[in-house]
Amino acid sequence: MAVTHEELRGKPVADLLREYPFIEAFFSNNAVDLRGREEAPLGELFAHLDEEELEDRALNPEALPGQLAEYINQMLSFLGEEAPIRSLTILPGTDKSGNPEGFDRLLIETGQVVSIVGPTGSGKSRLLGDIEWVAQSDTPTSRKILIDGEVPDKSWRFSSSKKLVAQLSQNMNFVMDLSVREFVELHAESRMVEDRGGVVDRIIAGANALAGEPFTPETPITSLSGGQSRALMIADTAILSRSPIILIDEIENAGIDRKRALDLLLAEDKIVLMATHDPILALMGDRRIVIKNGGIAKVIETSKEERAILSRLEELDRTLLGYRTRLRRGDSLIEEGEE
C-alpha cells in the first residue's frame, strides 16, 4: 500500500525517521533544519515560523507532506519494498466438502501471534498458500484475503520482490562456504540497510540468545547444528526480512528458546502464523485456527483459564529442559542424597 500525505501529516518527525531512515536526505536536500523539532508532527513542523521566514526559506508547509509521501513511495519502490502493512483479514470460504468455514471474519494485526492446529493433511498449507497468494475467491477454498482492510494491489500477487509471507521450514541446510558473519553481511548488503555492522551484530546476538549452544561470528555456517541454524534464520528473518507475515512450521522441533523467538519476531512488528502440534506454542498465540477437512472449522481466543494452563505447562517444560541440559553435560539426574 502506498504511503499517503494524510497518514504522514500527524506523525512526529522522529517516528518517521525511525520508520524511513532515508528521509533524512529529503529534509537535508530541502534545507529543512530538524534540530529541536524532531518530536513535532510533520504537519506542524513549521508552526514556529511566520510567513516572512517561510518565504525567505522557500518553504511550503502545505505541500511538504505530499512531497515527502511521493519521495518515500519512490524510495520504497527503488529498494523493492512496500509500506509496512498493519493488518491481514481472512474472509471465509469452504472446506473440501463445500461446507462454509466456521468463522465470519478473521482480523490479524501486526504484533499478534496466531497458531494453526489440525491433523497432518488437514489443510494448514492451503491456508498459508491462500495468504501468500492473496487469494480473491480464486483458489480451491474460495477464501478472500484483505490487506489493511482492502483488496490489495495486484503487485502483491505477481511481484517476485514483494513477498507477503516468509516461511521458516523445519529443515535448514546451508551449502555456502561462509562464516556466520559473512553470510549475514551478504544478506544485509542485499537489503541495502544502513548501519550494516550494527544490524549484523544484532542478528548474531539474537540468534545466540535463542540457540541452546552459542556460536561465534567466525563459525562456518555449514558447521551449525539444526537448532543453531534455525535460531540464525529466525533472527535474520525478524530483523532483515521485508515480509510482514512470518510462518513458522513446528518450531518445537528446533531445539531453541521458543518464547524468545516469538518475542524477537513480535518486536519487529511482524504478524506471526505458527503451525504447531505443541500445546505450549498453541496457547502462546492470541488465537488459534483449527483446520479440519481443508477448511477453518473454528477460531478460538486463548482464554484466561487456558493461560493458567499454559503457566503450568511452561513450568513442566522448564523442568524437562533442566533434565535435558544435565544429560547433555553428562551429569546424573539423581541429586546427591537421593541415591
N, C-alpha and C positions, 0 to 999 in steps of 0.2 A: 504494500500500500504506500502511495506517495505521501511525503510529509507536506502538510498544508500550513499556510501562514496563520490560520486560526489557532491551531494547536501550539504553534511556537510562541505566539504573542504573549500568553500568560505564564510561560515558563521562565524561571530565573536563569540568567545567563550562565551561572555556574553549573546548573544542571545540564544545559545544552552543551557546554564544553566537555562535560564528562561523557555525555552520550555520543557526541560527534566531535572528537578531538581536533579534526581537521578544520573546523570552522574558525579556529584561531587565526588562520591565514586570511579568511574572509574579512574579519574585523581589522586586521593589520593592513590589508590592501586598501580598505576603505577609510583608513586613518581614524578608526574608532578606538578611543582610549578607554579601556575597561577597568582601569585601576580604581578601586574603591566602589565600583558599580556592579561587581560580579553577582551580588545577591538580588539585584533589581530584575523584575520581569522584563523580557525583551521589549514589550510594548511601552514600557516606562523608562527605557534606558536613557532617553534624552530629556526626561521631565525636568531636570535641574537646569537646563539651558533655555535661555529666552530666544525669541525669534531672530534677533540680530546675531547671536552666537551661532545658531543653526545655519543661518545664511552664510556667515563668514566661513564655516567649516564645510559648507555644501552638503549638509546632512538633511535627509528627508525621513523623519520618524515614521510616517505612514507607509512609506514604500519599503522600509528596511525588512520587516517580517517576510514580505513576499519575495524580496530579493534573496534573503537567506534561505527560504524554503526551496527556491529554484536551485541555489548553489548546493544545498545538501542533497537534493534529488539527483543532480548531475554527478556529484562525487560518489554517491552510493551506486549509481549506475556504472560509473567508471571502475569502481572497486568490485563490481559484481555482487553488491549487497542490496538488500531491501531494508526499508524502515522496519524496526522490530515490531512484531505483531503482539497484541495484548491478549487475544482470546481465540479459542477454537471452539466451534459449535458443531455438534453432530446431530443431524436430523434423522429420524428413524426410517428404516426400510423394512425388509422382510427377511425371515430365516430361509433355510433351504426348502422348507415345505410351503413357502409363500405366506406364512402367518406373520402378522405385524409384530415388529420388535416391541419389547416390553418397557418402553420409556417414551416420553413426549419430546424432550429436547435436552441435550446434554451440553452445558457450557463449561469449558475448562479454561482457566485463566493462567497467565504466567505466574510462576511460583507455586503451582499446585502439583501434587503427585496423585496420579490415578493408576491403580493396579488393575490388571486384566487377568481374570482367573477363568479356568474352564479346562475340561479334559483335553488331552492331546487330540488334534484334528477337529476341534470344535469350531474353529473359525477365527482364532486370535490373529493369525497372519492376514486374513482377509480384511479385518478391521483396520489394521495398520496400513495395508495396501490402499484402502479407501481414503485414509487420511493423507498418505503420501501422494496419491493421485489427485487429491482434492476432488473427490467424486461429486458429480452433479446428477444423481439418479441414473447414471450410465454404467454401473457395474452390476454384477450378479445380485448384490444385496439391495440395490436401489437407494442406498443411503445418499445423503447430501451433506457436504462439508462447507461451512462458512468460516471466513477469516475476519476477525473483528466485526462479526455480525452481518457480513455482506458476502455476496458471491464474489470470489476473488478474480483478479485479472488472470487471463489465460496464461500469462508468463509463469505462474506457479506450476502449471501442468507441463509446459513444454520446454522450459529453460533448464539446461543441464547445470547451470551455475546457481540456481535458486532452490536448493534442496530444503523442503519444509521439514523433513524428518531425517535425523541422524540416528542410525541403528548401531548398537553395540551388541554383537553376537556373542555366543558362549565361547567361541574359539578365536584366539588372537595369535596369529603366526607371523613373525617378521622374517624377511629374507634379505634385507639390505645390510650391507657390512658397514654399519654406522654405530657410533656411540649414542647413548640416550640423548645427550645434549645436541649432537649433530642432527639427529632425527627431528627433535622438537624445533631446533633453529630453522631447519629446512621448511617445516610447516609454517612457522611464524613468518618467515620471509615470503612465502607464497601468499599469505594473508595481508602482506604489506602493513603489519602492525607497527605502531610507534613503541619506543622503549622495548625493543625486541629482547634485550638481555633480561630485563625485569620480568617480562612475560614468561620467558623460558624458565627462569628461576622459580616463578610461582607454580608453573605446571609440574616441575620436578618435585618441589616441596609438597605440593598437593598429592601427587602420586605416592610419595613416601609415607604420607600420613594415612593413606588407605591400605597400603601393602602390608602384609604380615611380616615380611622381611625387607628392610630398606635396601636401596641400591644407590650407587653414585652416578653422577652425570657422565662419568667416563665408562660406565658399564656398557659393553656391547649389547644392543637390543636383542640380538639373536640368542643371548645367554639368559634373558629374563625368564623367570618362571611364568606359569599361566596366570597366577594371581598378580604378579608384578606387571605383566603385560596388560592385563585388564585395568589395573589401577592407573597405569600410564595413559591408556586410551580414554578412561573416564575423565581424568584431569585435563587432558588435551582437548577433549570434546567440550567439556564445561567452559573452558576459558577461550579456546580458539575457534570452535565451530560457529558458523553463521546460522546454522539450522536452529530455529526457535523451539522445535519439538524433539525430545530425545526419547528413543525407545531402548530400554534395556531388557534383554532376554535372559531370564534366570540368573540374576546377579548373585543369587545364593550359592552358586557353584564356583564363584570366582576366588574364594579364599581371601576376601578383602573386608574392610570395615564398611558394612552396608549403610549404616546410618550416616557416617561421614561422607560417603559417596553421594547420597541423596542431598545432604546439606550443601555440598560443593556445587552440585548441579543447580540447586534452587538459588544459591547465592548469585548465580549468573543469569537470573531471570529467564529460566527455561520452563517449558511445560514438560513434565516427565511422565511418560507412559511406561509401565513396568509389567511385563508378562512374568508371572511368578506362580510357583506352587508352594512357596514358603509362607506360612501363616503370619510370621513376624512382618515380612515385607508387605503382605496384603493389607495388614492392619495399620502399617505406617502411612498408607495412602489416605488422602482426604475422602476418596470414594473408591469403590471397586466395581468394575464392569464384569458382569457374569455372562460368559458366552456359552450358548448351547445350540446345537443343530444349525450352526452357521450364522446365528443371529444373536443380538444382545437381548438376553432373557430379562435382565433387570439391572438397575444401578443402585448400589447400596451405599448410603452415607455411613461412615465409620462413627459409631455411637460412643458416648462416654463409657458405657459398660464394656464395649469392646476395647477401648483404650486401657481400661483397667486390666483386661485380659492380656493386652499387649505388654504391659509392665511386668506381669508375671512371666510371660514368655521370654522377655528380654533378660530377666534375672536367670532363668534356666539356661538361656543361651550363653550368658557370661560364665556360668559355671562350666558348661560344656567347653567353651573356649579356653578356660583355665586348664582343664584336664588335657585338652589338645596341645596347648603350649608346653605343658610339662612333659608330655610324651615326646614331643619333638626335641626337647632338650635332653631327653634320656633320663629324666627323673622318674622316681617311683610315684605312683598315685596314692600310696599309703602314707599318711602323715606319721611322723615319729610318735611313738607311744600307742599307735593303733595296731601295730603288728603283734 
